[in-house]
Amino acid sequence: MSDEPLTDAPPQPEPAHEAPRKSLTIGAVCKALSQEFPDISISKIRYLEDQKLLAPRRTPGGYRLYAQSDVSRLRTILRLQRDEFLPLRVIRQELAAGRAENDAGAPAATPAAPASPDAARPGAALRRLTFSIRESGALYSLDDVVEDTGAEPALIRELEDFGIVQGELRGGVRYYDETEREIVRAVGELTRYGVGGRNLRVFKTSADRESALLQQILAPSLRSRNPERRKEAIEALENLAAVASHLKHLLLVRDLRRIAK
């Protein structure tokens, strides 16, 4: 249950250092960000406040009031979670280091900036994307994936043979979600170095084992019939996945440094 109404609180004077713009209640902030972040909720905003990532001011009556700077900070946090899959601990460090909204991932509809000289390097064209565990996003036909990624149809069929992507058959046509499309894009970059579908088994095996471990940790909550408990379990699953991904990256960097010596 909410401890405050979702409507705007009674108007309060802005501090002298703030621009004379209207402050928002937590409900209004949630509504304002819901288009870009469909999974945003009042409980999630409160959780980020509990983690000391947000510090909205309070009225004498106990209402939370968010200035535009608070909303911008929240948007940055949500983008870092969504686009870079960073755990909250790392996001806290990024914000402390001065990470601003413009530095975080912009919405997908934002036009791409002109290509830089670095874009010609192998792998530089890959977008640093992550996707919600809750939703698979849009679906793409084989032709769409080929056009978007530049991969050969034969490569996608090879990935299907090795279980790297599966797709979904609808009306006799196979469609791939956003995650599988980006898997194809990543593998396309690896093929430049002679990596084939059979070499990708090590990645699939590793992902399967990590998924099984995280499922084991949260199994009781994920099977709960309580919608709120299940929602919290999925949020915890996303955070655990971010930590596991970060750990795996650090271990890989450590081992590659040994190789490079």
C-alpha positions as CSV (number, residue, x, y, z in Angstrom):
1,M,0.0,0.0,0.0
2,S,1.2,3.5,-0.8
3,D,2.0,5.7,2.1
4,E,1.2,8.8,0.1
5,P,-1.3,9.8,-2.6
6,L,-0.4,9.6,-6.3
7,T,-1.5,13.2,-7.0
8,D,0.7,16.2,-6.7
9,A,1.4,17.4,-3.2
10,P,0.3,20.9,-2.2
11,P,2.5,23.5,-3.9
12,Q,5.7,24.2,-2.0
13,P,8.2,27.0,-2.7
14,E,11.3,25.9,-4.5
15,P,14.6,26.3,-2.8
16,A,16.6,29.3,-4.0
17,H,19.1,27.2,-5.9
18,E,16.4,25.4,-7.9
19,A,15.0,26.8,-11.2
20,P,11.4,27.9,-10.7
21,R,9.9,24.7,-12.1
22,K,7.2,22.6,-10.6
23,S,8.3,19.7,-8.3
24,L,6.7,16.3,-8.8
25,T,5.3,13.8,-6.4
26,I,6.5,10.2,-6.7
27,G,3.4,9.2,-8.5
28,A,3.9,12.0,-11.1
29,V,7.5,11.0,-11.6
30,C,6.5,7.4,-12.1
31,K,3.9,8.5,-14.7
32,A,6.4,10.8,-16.5
33,L,9.0,8.0,-16.9
34,S,6.6,5.2,-17.7
35,Q,6.8,5.6,-21.5
36,E,10.5,5.1,-21.6
37,F,10.6,2.6,-18.7
38,P,7.4,0.5,-18.7
39,D,8.5,-1.4,-15.6
40,I,9.0,1.6,-13.4
41,S,6.9,1.5,-10.2
42,I,6.6,3.6,-7.1
43,S,8.0,0.7,-5.1
44,K,11.1,0.6,-7.3
45,I,11.7,4.4,-6.9
46,R,11.4,4.0,-3.1
47,Y,13.8,1.1,-3.3
48,L,16.4,3.3,-5.1
49,E,15.9,5.9,-2.4
50,D,16.5,3.3,0.3
51,Q,19.7,2.4,-1.4
52,K,20.8,6.1,-1.1
53,L,20.7,6.6,-4.9
54,L,18.0,9.3,-4.6
55,A,17.3,11.9,-2.0
56,P,14.1,13.8,-2.8
57,R,13.1,16.6,-0.4
58,R,10.1,16.1,1.9
59,T,7.4,18.5,2.8
60,P,6.4,19.0,6.5
61,G,3.5,16.7,5.8
62,G,5.9,13.9,4.6
63,Y,5.3,14.1,0.9
64,R,8.3,13.3,-1.4
65,L,8.9,16.1,-3.9
66,Y,11.2,15.5,-6.8
67,A,13.0,18.4,-8.5
68,Q,13.9,18.2,-12.2
69,S,17.5,17.3,-11.1
70,D,16.1,14.4,-9.1
71,V,14.1,13.2,-12.2
72,S,17.2,13.5,-14.4
73,R,19.3,11.5,-11.9
74,L,16.6,8.8,-11.7
75,R,16.5,8.6,-15.5
76,T,20.2,8.1,-15.6
77,I,20.0,5.3,-13.0
78,L,17.3,3.5,-15.0
79,R,19.2,3.8,-18.2
80,L,22.4,2.5,-16.7
81,Q,20.4,-0.5,-15.4
82,R,18.6,-1.1,-18.7
83,D,21.3,-0.3,-21.3
84,E,24.5,-1.3,-19.4
85,F,23.1,-3.9,-17.0
86,L,25.1,-2.3,-14.2
87,P,24.5,-3.4,-10.6
88,L,23.4,-0.7,-8.1
89,R,26.9,-0.6,-6.4
90,V,28.5,0.2,-9.7
91,I,25.8,2.8,-10.6
92,R,26.5,4.5,-7.3
93,Q,30.1,4.8,-8.2
94,E,29.3,6.1,-11.7
95,L,27.1,8.8,-10.2
96,A,29.7,9.7,-7.6
97,A,32.2,10.1,-10.5
98,G,29.9,12.6,-12.2
99,R,28.0,10.3,-14.7
100,A,25.3,12.5,-16.1
101,E,22.1,11.8,-17.9
102,N,23.6,12.7,-21.3
103,D,26.4,10.1,-20.7
104,A,23.9,7.3,-20.1
105,G,22.2,5.5,-23.0
106,A,19.7,7.7,-24.8
107,P,16.3,6.3,-25.9
108,A,16.5,4.1,-29.0
109,A,14.6,6.7,-31.0
110,T,17.4,9.2,-30.8
111,P,19.1,9.6,-34.1
112,A,22.6,8.1,-34.3
113,A,25.5,10.4,-34.2
114,P,27.9,10.6,-37.1
115,A,30.3,7.6,-37.1
116,S,33.7,8.3,-35.5
117,P,37.0,7.0,-36.8
118,D,37.0,4.4,-34.1
119,A,33.8,2.9,-35.5
120,A,35.8,1.2,-38.2
121,R,37.5,-1.1,-35.6
122,P,36.1,-4.7,-35.4
123,G,33.4,-4.9,-32.8
124,A,33.0,-1.1,-32.4
125,A,29.7,-1.2,-34.2
126,L,28.2,-3.5,-31.6
127,R,25.7,-1.7,-29.4
128,R,26.0,-2.2,-25.7
129,L,22.5,-3.4,-25.2
130,T,20.7,-5.4,-22.6
131,F,17.1,-6.5,-22.5
132,S,14.5,-6.9,-19.9
133,I,14.1,-10.4,-18.4
134,R,10.3,-9.7,-18.3
135,E,9.8,-9.1,-22.0
136,S,11.3,-10.3,-25.2
137,G,10.5,-7.1,-27.1
138,A,9.7,-6.9,-30.8
139,L,10.0,-9.8,-33.2
140,Y,12.0,-9.9,-36.4
141,S,11.8,-12.1,-39.5
142,L,14.9,-13.8,-40.9
143,D,15.1,-11.1,-43.6
144,D,14.9,-8.4,-40.9
145,V,17.7,-9.9,-38.9
146,V,19.9,-10.3,-42.0
147,E,19.2,-6.7,-43.0
148,D,19.8,-5.3,-39.5
149,T,23.0,-7.3,-38.7
150,G,24.6,-8.0,-42.0
151,A,24.8,-11.7,-41.2
152,E,24.5,-14.4,-43.8
153,P,21.3,-16.5,-43.6
154,A,23.6,-19.6,-43.5
155,L,25.2,-18.3,-40.3
156,I,21.8,-17.9,-38.6
157,R,20.8,-21.5,-39.7
158,E,24.1,-22.7,-38.2
159,L,23.3,-20.9,-34.9
160,E,20.0,-22.6,-34.9
161,D,21.6,-26.0,-35.4
162,F,23.9,-25.5,-32.4
163,G,21.0,-24.1,-30.2
164,I,22.5,-20.6,-29.9
165,V,19.3,-19.0,-31.3
166,Q,15.9,-20.7,-31.7
167,G,13.4,-18.2,-33.0
168,E,9.6,-18.7,-32.8
169,L,7.5,-20.2,-35.6
170,R,4.3,-18.1,-36.3
171,G,2.2,-18.8,-39.4
172,G,4.9,-20.8,-41.0
173,V,7.4,-17.9,-40.6
174,R,10.2,-18.0,-38.0
175,Y,10.7,-14.8,-36.0
176,Y,13.5,-13.8,-33.6
177,D,13.3,-11.5,-30.6
178,E,15.6,-8.5,-29.9
179,T,18.0,-10.6,-27.8
180,E,18.5,-13.2,-30.5
181,R,19.0,-10.5,-33.1
182,E,21.8,-9.0,-31.1
183,I,23.3,-12.5,-30.5
184,V,23.4,-12.9,-34.3
185,R,25.1,-9.4,-34.5
186,A,27.7,-10.4,-31.9
187,V,28.5,-13.7,-33.6
188,G,28.8,-11.9,-36.9
189,E,31.6,-9.9,-35.4
190,L,33.3,-13.1,-34.0
191,T,33.2,-14.7,-37.5
192,R,35.7,-12.1,-38.6
193,Y,38.2,-14.0,-36.5
194,G,37.2,-17.4,-37.7
195,V,34.9,-18.3,-34.9
196,G,32.1,-20.6,-36.0
197,G,28.9,-22.0,-34.5
198,R,30.7,-25.0,-33.0
199,N,33.0,-22.7,-31.1
200,L,30.1,-21.0,-29.4
201,R,29.1,-24.0,-27.4
202,V,31.4,-22.8,-24.6
203,F,29.4,-19.6,-24.3
204,K,26.1,-21.4,-24.4
205,T,27.2,-24.0,-21.8
206,S,28.5,-21.2,-19.5
207,A,25.2,-19.2,-19.9
208,D,23.1,-22.4,-19.2
209,R,25.1,-23.1,-16.0
210,E,24.8,-19.5,-14.7
211,S,21.1,-19.4,-15.5
212,A,20.6,-22.7,-13.5
213,L,22.5,-21.3,-10.6
214,L,20.5,-18.0,-10.4
215,Q,17.3,-20.0,-10.8
216,Q,18.3,-22.2,-7.9
217,I,19.0,-19.2,-5.7
218,L,15.6,-17.6,-6.3
219,A,13.5,-20.7,-7.1
220,P,11.0,-20.4,-4.2
221,S,10.2,-16.7,-4.9
222,L,10.0,-17.2,-8.7
223,R,7.4,-20.0,-8.2
224,S,5.4,-17.9,-5.7
225,R,1.7,-17.2,-6.5
226,N,2.0,-13.8,-4.9
227,P,2.4,-11.3,-7.8
228,E,4.3,-8.8,-5.6
229,R,6.7,-11.4,-4.3
230,R,7.3,-12.8,-7.8
231,K,7.9,-9.2,-9.2
232,E,10.5,-8.7,-6.4
233,A,12.1,-12.0,-7.3
234,I,12.4,-11.0,-11.0
235,E,14.0,-7.7,-10.0
236,A,16.4,-9.6,-7.8
237,L,17.1,-11.9,-10.7
238,E,18.0,-9.0,-12.9
239,N,20.3,-7.6,-10.2
240,L,22.0,-11.0,-9.7
241,A,22.4,-11.3,-13.5
242,A,24.1,-7.9,-13.6
243,V,26.5,-8.9,-10.8
244,A,27.3,-12.2,-12.4
245,S,27.9,-10.6,-15.7
246,H,30.2,-8.0,-14.1
247,L,32.1,-10.8,-12.3
248,K,32.5,-12.8,-15.4
249,H,33.9,-9.8,-17.2
250,L,36.4,-9.2,-14.5
251,L,37.6,-12.8,-14.5
252,L,37.9,-12.7,-18.3
253,V,40.0,-9.4,-18.1
254,R,42.2,-11.0,-15.5
255,D,42.9,-14.1,-17.6
256,L,43.4,-12.1,-20.8
257,R,46.0,-9.9,-19.0
258,R,47.9,-13.1,-18.3
259,I,47.8,-14.1,-21.9
260,A,49.0,-10.7,-23.1
261,K,52.1,-10.7,-20.8
